Amino acid sequence: MSENLPKSHGRKKIRPSFKPRELMDPTAELVHAWQAQVITLFPDAFPGILGYSLTGRALQDGIWQLQSVNLRDFGDGKHRNVDDTPAGGGAGMVLRPDVMGQAIDHALSRAPAAPLVYLSPRGRRFDQAMAREWASRPGITMICGRFEGLDQRVIDHYNILEVSLGDFVMTGGEIAAQAMIDATVRLLPGVLGNAESAEEESHSNGLLEHPQYTRPAEWRGHSIPDVLLSGHHGKIEDWRRSQSEELTKARRPDMWEKFHDL
């Protein structure tokens, strides 16, 4: 586990494990911290970008905690195989149910109340509402797909929620996991310095965020809109609302239609 992960400072929790001690993540759990677990073939990819900026500071402060579960530790045989050829033929390899099942059981033993999510291009598209829902829970356990995906029996057995970062395909779920965790962690109490920031940004109220400006007032022939320098808070609020609506209509008609129907 990366040295960027927070230390326990005496707030340890003890849970039983399905795996021997040498295969357990050595990082002690922090009481009351939001827990993110990631089942992956590439545990060294974490925390990655999550170890920087606001999420990294919150990680160090123990507001949340990240633990990676190395799928290879649960692999079969001398070479710890985790995949096999698709039933019925076809290209690529499929993650084995027996291997993934053991990894999931291990993760659930540490966080039984956390939602179990499989990062998959065929899943429901991730959005701000989902991030808010996850932030209200004690944590999240994510499964990073690889190869041709995960044996369907695992998804059915654990009733796993499939979630997609967008309408495209990547080589694995690790980048998607970091993006979704980032979007969720920043909503946890104490992570953002100004709670109003999360309320005013894109998608928080069903609209895209209005344009932002800062000093200097004049830059390369472009000026800050006069209303933002007027000091009239009511007019500023009206202007920002109007800008949000116009941007949403133009760029995301799907969002605008949903917002307009509310």
N, C-alpha and C positions, 0 to 999 in steps of 0.2 A: 504494500500500500504506500502511496506517495507520502513523502515527508510533509506535504502541504496540509495533510489532514489534521484536524484539531486534536489536542491532547485531552485526556479525560478530566484532569484536575479533581480527581476523587469522586466524580459523579457516575460511577460505573453501574451497569446493570448486568446481571448474570442470567443467561438463557441456556437451556439444553441444546445440544447440537446433534444432527444426524451424521456428522462427519468427524473423523479423528481430529484431535487438537492441532496437529501439524498442518491440516488443510484449512483451518479456520482463519478468518481475517483477524490479524493481531490487534486491530484497533478496537478499544473498548467503546461500548455504546454510551452516549451521553444522555442522562435523564432529561426529559422534556425537549430534547432537540428533535427537529423534523428529520426523519430518517429516509435517505434515498439509498436503495440497493440496486445494483446493476449486475445482471448475469451476462457475462461476456467472455469471449475468447481472447480479448485484449484488455486485461485489467490495467495495464500500464498506460492505457489511453486516458485514464481518469486520475485526477480531476480535470486535466486538460485546461481549457479556458475557464472552467468553473473555479479554478484556484486563483483567479485574478479579479481585480476590481471589487465591486460590491459583494458579489457572491463569494469571492475568495476571503474577503474580510469577515463575512458572516460565518464562513466555514471555520476560520480561525477562532472566532468568538464563541463557537458552539451553538449558534442559532439553528444550524442544521448540520447534518453529518452524512458523509458519503462513504459507502462500503461497496467494493466490487467483489463479486463472486466469480471466481475463475472457473468457467465451464470445463476446462481441460482437467481440473482436479478430480472431476467425477467421471472422466473418460474410462472406456473399457479396455482391459488388456494392458500388455507391456507398453504399447505406444499411446495409451489413453485415447482411443478413438472416440470421436463424438458424433460422427456422421456415417451414412451409408447411402447406397444407390436408391433412387426412387422406386417404390413398388409400382409395377406396371411398365417400367422402363422410362427412358427419357434422359436428358442431359443433366449434369450437375449432381449434387449431393444434398441429402436432407438430414437435418439434425435429429438424432435418435431420441425416441421417447423415454427410454430407460435412463439415459444419461441426463437429459434435461429434467426428468422427474426428480431425480436425486438432488440436483441443484436447486430446484424450486422448493422441495421439502426443507432443504437446509435454510433457504432464505425465509420461508414462512415460519420456521421455528424461531427466528429472530424478530420477525415483524408480521405476526398473523393478521393484524387489522389493516395492513396497508393494501391498497388496490394493486392487483397483479396485471401488468400491462405488457403486451407483446408488440414491439415496434415493427409494423408491417405495412407495405405500400397498399394493401387492400383494406386497411382498417379505416375507422372513422377519422376524419381529419381533425388534427389538434387545433384548438382555438383558445381564446382568452377565458371563456367560461370554464373550459376543462382545467385550465391552470388554476383558476380560483377554487374549483372543487378540490383539486389535489392539495392545494395549500391549506385547506380546511381539515384535511385528514392528518393522521399521525406521520404519514410518509408515503412513499411509493416504491414498488418493486418492479423494475423494468427488465425485460428479456430482449437482448439485442440479437436480431436474426442474422444469419449468414447463409451463404450458398443459396440453395433453392427454398430455404425456409425451414419451418418447424413442423414436425409430424402433427397432423390435425388432431390426433387422439389426445395429445397433451393439452391443446387449446380447449377441447371439449371437456376433458376430465376436470380441469381446474377452473372452467368457465372464465377464461382469460379474455380481457378486453383488448381487441386489436386497435392500434392507433397509428395513424400515418402523419408524417410531418408535412406532406403535400403530395400532389399528383405527379410524382416522379419516383424513380427507383435508384437507390444507392447500393453500394457494395455491402453495407452492414448497418446495424442500428445504432452504432456508437455516437455518431455525430447527431443523429436525431435525439438520442437520449440526453446529450448535453444541452441541446437547444431547449427541449421541453423542461428539463430540470431548471435551467436558467430562468425561463419564463415563470416557473412556479415559485422558486426560491425568492425572487425579488418581491413577491407578494406577501411573504411572511412578515409578521410584525417585527420591526426593528431593523429590517434590511435596508429599505430606502430611508434616506434622511428626512424626506418630506412626504408624508402619507398622501398629500394631495396630488403628487406626481403620478401615482398609479391610477388615480381617479380621472385624470384629464387626458391621458394618452390614448393612442389609437386602440380601438376595439373595446375599451373599458365601458363605454356607454352605447355601443352599437354603431358608432361612427368612427371614421378615420380622424386622426388628430389634425388640428389646425396648424398652419405654418408657424415656425418659431423664428425670432430675430434677436440679435443682441448687438452691442457696440462693436464698431463705430456706427453712428447713425447714417453715414454716407460711405458707400464702398463701391468703387469702380462705376460710378454713375447710378448705382441702385440705392434707394433710400428705404428706411424703415417706414411702413405705413403710418401716416399721421395719427390715426386713431390710437395706436399703441403708445404714442408719446403724449397723449392728451391728458392722462391722469384721470379720465372719466371711466371708472370701473364698469359701470353699466353698459356704456357703449363698447368698451373693450370686450366684455363678455358676449354681447350681441354679435360683434364682428367675428369673434372666434367661432361662435356657434354657426354662423352663416358660412364661414370658410369650411368648417368640418362637413356641413351638409353638402356643399357644392363639390368638394373633393370626393366624398363618398358616392354621390350620384354619378360623377364622371369616371371614377376609377373602379368602384366596386358596386355595380348595380345590384348584385345579389344581396349585399349588405343593406343597401338603401331600401330595397323592397321589403326585406325582413323588418328593418327599423320602422318603415312607414306603416307596416301592418300592425304594429304594437298598439 
